[in-house]
Amino acid sequence: MKIDVITVFPEMFRGFFGESILKRAAAMGAAEIRTVDLRDFATDRRRTVDDKPYSGGPGMLMKPEVWFQAVEACMGDGSRPARVVLTTPAGRPYTQRIAEELSGAEHLVILCGHYEGIDERVSTLVTDEISMGDFVLTGGEIPAAAVVDSVVRLLPGVLGGGSEATARESFGAGGLLEAPQYTRPPEYRGLKVPPLLLNGDHAKTDGWRRRQAFDLTSRNRPDLIAMGGTYAVGGFEEREERQ
């Protein structure tokens, strides 16, 4: 997969893209991640990418021409189909399902807005508008980094353990949060690992994890239950009754 991130602050990504799983994905050839400086497409000496909005209002708006040229440069001759992603509070809420969808793309171009936003005409280039939540950031760099991380980790071979590495994660196929997990020592400062996890009975352990996942989701994210999250006990799937 090829990923281009267009931004006026490319240095913000240097450490993030050069460490951990993203570094590993690039080293193994699973992902080619590049930052593109939007200011390289400005035509004046000051490398201006923004201007005052028509009809007034606070702040500055990012100019359309630099975005068009930057996106077109990333697309090249157009022979490789691309998803052009804009992070915006007006977009659809980002979910694991969208991450899975984007992980199947050959080429992602991610636009990092800044200042008061981007000229609306740029939206004609965009295939996906996504929002990271009901809050506002100063720019799209942090959402872009989150999208890259969530997508790249899903690429084949990037995480050790194959498909099992993501099978039981939060927001996975069952739609629930992941159950609590423990490691050694079995007791620390009076806090004990649940005895059932220590007895080696995998069938009982799996049932415990499903129940815990359902209970945790019911407490912290009941909206996921309402959307159809399930758990299985004794080979049967159960679904919370709607009140």
C-alpha positions in Angstrom: 0.0 0.0 0.0 1.1 3.5 -0.8 0.1 6.3 1.6 0.7 10.0 1.0 -0.1 12.5 3.8 -0.4 16.1 2.5 0.3 18.7 5.3 1.8 22.0 6.0 3.7 20.4 9.0 5.5 17.4 7.6 7.9 17.4 10.5 5.1 16.4 12.9 5.1 12.9 11.3 8.8 12.2 11.3 9.1 10.4 14.6 5.7 8.8 14.4 6.2 7.2 11.0 9.7 6.1 11.9 9.0 4.0 14.9 7.3 0.8 16.0 4.8 -1.0 13.7 4.8 1.7 11.0 8.6 1.4 10.7 8.3 -2.3 10.5 5.6 -2.2 7.8 7.8 0.1 5.7 10.9 -2.1 6.2 9.0 -5.2 5.1 7.5 -3.5 2.1 3.9 -3.7 3.2 3.5 0.1 3.2 5.2 3.0 1.6 4.4 6.1 3.7 5.3 9.6 2.5 4.6 13.1 3.7 4.0 15.8 1.1 4.6 19.4 2.0 1.6 21.5 0.8 3.8 24.6 0.7 5.8 23.1 -2.1 2.8 23.8 -4.4 2.6 27.5 -3.5 3.7 29.9 -6.2 4.8 33.0 -4.2 8.0 33.6 -2.3 6.3 33.3 1.1 4.8 29.9 0.1 1.3 31.0 1.0 -1.4 28.4 1.3 -4.2 30.4 2.9 -6.3 33.5 2.4 -9.2 35.4 3.9 -12.6 33.8 3.4 -15.1 35.4 1.2 -17.9 37.2 3.1 -15.6 37.7 6.1 -15.4 35.7 9.3 -12.5 34.8 11.7 -9.4 33.0 10.6 -7.9 32.1 7.3 -9.0 29.5 4.8 -6.7 27.1 2.9 -6.6 28.0 -0.9 -7.9 25.5 -3.4 -5.2 25.6 -6.1 -2.4 24.3 -3.8 -4.6 21.3 -2.8 -5.5 20.4 -6.4 -1.9 20.5 -7.5 -0.7 18.5 -4.4 -3.4 15.8 -4.8 -2.8 15.5 -8.6 1.0 15.2 -8.0 0.3 12.3 -5.5 -2.0 10.6 -8.0 0.6 10.7 -10.8 -0.8 9.4 -14.1 -3.9 8.0 -12.4 -3.0 4.4 -13.2 -3.2 3.4 -9.5 -6.7 3.9 -8.0 -6.6 6.0 -4.9 -8.9 6.9 -1.9 -8.5 10.5 -1.1 -9.3 11.0 2.6 -10.2 14.4 4.3 -10.4 14.5 8.1 -13.1 16.9 9.1 -15.6 17.4 11.9 -18.3 17.1 9.2 -17.2 13.6 8.1 -18.7 10.3 9.0 -17.4 8.9 12.4 -14.3 6.8 12.0 -14.7 3.2 13.0 -12.8 -0.1 12.8 -15.0 -1.0 9.8 -13.8 2.0 7.9 -10.2 1.2 8.8 -10.7 -2.3 7.4 -12.3 -0.9 4.3 -9.4 1.5 3.7 -6.8 -1.2 4.4 -7.9 -2.8 1.1 -7.0 0.3 -1.0 -3.8 0.4 -3.1 -3.2 4.0 -2.5 -4.4 6.4 0.2 -4.0 10.2 0.0 -4.8 11.9 3.3 -5.4 15.7 3.4 -4.5 17.5 6.7 -6.6 20.6 6.9 -5.5 23.5 9.1 -6.4 27.1 10.1 -10.1 27.7 9.6 -10.5 24.9 7.1 -10.2 24.2 3.4 -11.9 25.8 0.4 -15.1 23.7 -0.3 -14.1 23.2 -3.9 -11.4 20.8 -2.7 -14.1 18.4 -1.7 -14.6 17.4 -5.3 -11.2 15.6 -5.1 -12.2 13.7 -1.9 -13.6 10.2 -1.8 -13.9 9.9 2.0 -14.6 12.5 4.7 -14.1 11.1 8.2 -14.3 12.5 11.7 -12.4 11.3 14.8 -15.2 12.4 17.2 -17.3 15.2 18.3 -14.4 17.6 19.1 -12.3 20.1 17.1 -8.5 20.0 16.7 -6.2 22.7 15.3 -5.3 20.6 12.3 -5.7 17.2 10.6 -2.3 15.9 11.5 -3.3 13.9 14.6 -6.3 12.3 12.8 -4.2 11.5 9.8 -1.6 9.8 12.0 -4.4 7.8 13.7 -5.8 6.7 10.3 -2.4 5.6 9.0 -1.7 3.6 12.2 -5.1 1.9 12.3 -5.0 1.0 8.6 -1.3 -0.2 8.3 -1.6 -2.5 11.3 -4.3 -4.4 9.4 -2.2 -5.1 6.3 -1.2 -8.8 5.9 1.9 -9.8 7.8 2.4 -6.5 9.6 1.4 -7.8 13.0 2.8 -11.0 14.3 0.4 -13.8 14.8 -1.5 -13.5 11.5 -5.3 -12.9 11.5 -5.5 -14.0 15.1 -3.7 -10.9 16.1 -6.8 -8.8 15.4 -9.6 -11.3 15.6 -10.5 -10.6 19.3 -9.7 -6.9 19.4 -12.1 -4.2 20.5 -14.7 -3.4 17.7 -13.8 -6.7 16.0 -16.2 -9.1 14.3 -18.4 -9.4 17.4 -18.6 -5.6 17.7 -17.6 -5.6 21.4 -14.8 -4.2 23.5 -12.0 -6.6 24.2 -12.1 -8.5 27.5 -9.6 -7.6 30.3 -6.2 -9.4 30.0 -3.6 -10.4 32.6 0.0 -11.6 32.6 2.5 -12.7 35.3 2.8 -12.5 38.3 -0.5 -14.1 39.4 -0.7 -11.7 42.3 0.7 -8.2 42.7 0.0 -5.9 45.7 -2.9 -8.0 46.7 -4.5 -7.9 43.2 -5.0 -11.4 41.9 -5.5 -12.8 38.4 -8.9 -14.4 38.1 -8.3 -18.1 39.0 -10.2 -19.4 36.0 -7.4 -18.0 33.7 -4.8 -20.0 35.5 -6.3 -23.5 35.2 -5.6 -24.1 31.5 -9.2 -24.9 30.6 -9.4 -23.0 27.2 -13.1 -23.6 26.8 -14.0 -22.1 30.1 -11.5 -19.3 29.5 -13.1 -18.4 26.1 -16.5 -18.3 27.8 -15.2 -16.1 30.5 -13.7 -13.7 28.0 -16.9 -13.4 26.0 -18.9 -12.7 29.1 -16.4 -10.1 30.3 -16.4 -8.5 26.9 -20.1 -8.2 26.8 -20.3 -6.8 30.4 -17.5 -4.3 29.8 -19.2 -3.1 26.6 -22.6 -2.9 28.3 -21.1 -0.6 31.0 -18.8 1.6 28.9 -20.3 1.5 25.3 -24.0 0.5 25.5 -24.3 2.0 22.0 -22.3 -0.9 20.6 -24.8 -3.4 22.2 -27.7 -1.5 20.6 -25.9 -1.9 17.2 -25.9 -5.7 17.6 -22.8 -6.7 19.7 -23.1 -10.3 20.7 -21.4 -12.8 23.0 -21.4 -16.6 23.0 -21.8 -19.0 25.9 -22.0 -22.7 25.6 -22.0 -22.5 21.8 -25.0 -20.2 21.6 -24.9 -16.6 20.6 -26.9 -14.3 22.9 -27.9 -10.7 22.3 -29.0 -8.2 24.9 -32.7 -7.6 24.9 -33.6 -4.0 24.0 -35.8 -2.3 26.7 
